[in-house]
Amino acid sequence: PENHSQLAAAIIRPYVRPEVTWVIEMHGLFQMAYYAPQLGRDGAGPRRYADHEWYDSCMRVCRDWDQEAFDPDYPTRPLAHFEPLLREIFSRPPFDPDVLEGRGA
């Protein structure tokens, strides 16, 4: 649980643009803004990245998707719904410059 963000980012890094990788890598820290106080921990960690170009993207992902997913009544689709997208992403050639530079899919 403490490094799931970094592990997920390492897996997807060759297949997505850097913004997506950064958001995935940082979402564990950013999520602490929501639940760290309940654990008696400091939730201010994300603030040190406030000037980062993808800060708002990460905050939005955590607020709109990641945070909401902690609700057991959160409406979600079955994993099979996401399989075609995963197959599409992971069938790309790794480190495709068009994808990594935001020109491709």
N, C-alpha and C positions, 0 to 999 in steps of 0.2 A: 504493500500500500504506500510506503514512503517514496518509492521511486517509479511508480507505474507511469507517470507522465513522461519521464525520460526514456523508459523502455518503449513506450508506444511511439514516441517521436523518432527514436532510432529505427524502428521498423518502417515507418512511413516516409522517412526523409528522402529516400531515392525516388519517390513517386509523386511527390506533391511540391508545390512552391514553398519557399522558405517561410512565408507568413503562416501557412497552415502548420508547418513543423514547429515553429516557435510557439504558436498558440497551444498546441498539444503538449509541448514540453513544459510550458509554464502554467498550465491550467491547475495543476495540483497546488502550487503556491497561491495562485489567485483564488482558488476555492476556499483557502483558509480565511479569506475576508468574511466568509459567511459562517463558517463553523468553528473557527479557532477559539472565539470567546467562550463557547459552550464547553470547550476542553480546558479552559483556564490558560489558553495560549494567546499570543499576540496575533491579531489578524491584519496587521498593517504592512506585511511583507510586500504585497503588490505595489504599494505606493512608491517604492524605490524605482519602479519601472515606469512611472507616470509619463516620462518624456519619451519613452520608446515609441517608435512609429506604429507598432502593432498592439500597444496597450489597450486601446479601445476595443479592438477585435477580441482580445482575450477576455476582457471584462464582459463583453456582450455574450460570448459563448458560455462563460460561467453563469451569468445571470439568467440567460434565456433557455439554456439546455442542461448544462451540468448540474446546476443548483436545483432545477426543477425535477431532475431525475431521482433525487433523494426522496421524493414524495411517493409512497407506495401506491397511491391512486393515480399517479401520473400516467396519462394515456400514452401508450407506446405500441409500436408495431412489432410483429414477430421478427426474429433475426432473419428469416427467409426473405423478408421485404428488402433487406439491405444487401443480400448476397450479390445481385447483379452489379451494384455499384462497386462493391469490394472487388469483384472479378475484373471489372473494367479498370480500376485503379491499379491493381497489382499485376495486370497483364501488360501495363505500359513498360517500355524499355526503361530500366533504371537510369536515373540521372539524365533524362532527356532534356536538353537545353530549352526546348520550347515549353515544356511543362514547368521546369524549375524557374524559368524567367517569366512565367505568366502569359506566354503567348499561345499555349496549347490548352488542352482539356483541363 
